Amino acid sequence: MFKKFAIAAPLAAMALSSMAFAAGEANHTVNIKASIPTTVFHVQPRDPNWGRDEAMSYNLVNGELASLSAVYDMRNTNGSIHAYIDGGPAVLFNGDATQNIPLTATLNGVVLSGTPQEVVNEADSTPGLGAVLRIDAAKPSANQRGNYTSVMPLVFDAVLPAL
């Protein structure tokens, strides 16, 4: 009996000590998104990362901000597609409203404003198409310096044809 205990005690101690060395835990969370558009109506940038944190670089030679552009896949099998900028005209803002730099957004050749307007007609939207969104900034004046930001909420409407 003593031999069994003499062998079992060191084995138990080894097992407990190895558990102490292996104690611990590491975690990592993976966030996953998937966007699968409907076959009837969808508008989405071809690059899924577009619009998250875009930067208009400043050209020191000509004093202008670089344009931004992206291709949007657009489809409405039941009519045309209209678009607008929610909240009115878009601007680059630095905290001083007198220093705003106006932005112009053009989608599929149509200048967007705060009013919905057709950007893809029914004939083109039924099979779907890739349309270019381009964002241009007005040339900053000599006193417009510092860090500027903007949020441009674009709204797309599926419009049914008139009966």
Helices and strands as residue ranges (DSSP letters): H 2-22, E 41-45, E 58-59, E 64-65, E 68-76, E 80-85, E 91-92, G 97-99, E 101-107, E 110-111, E 117-120, H 122-125, E 129-137, E 154-159
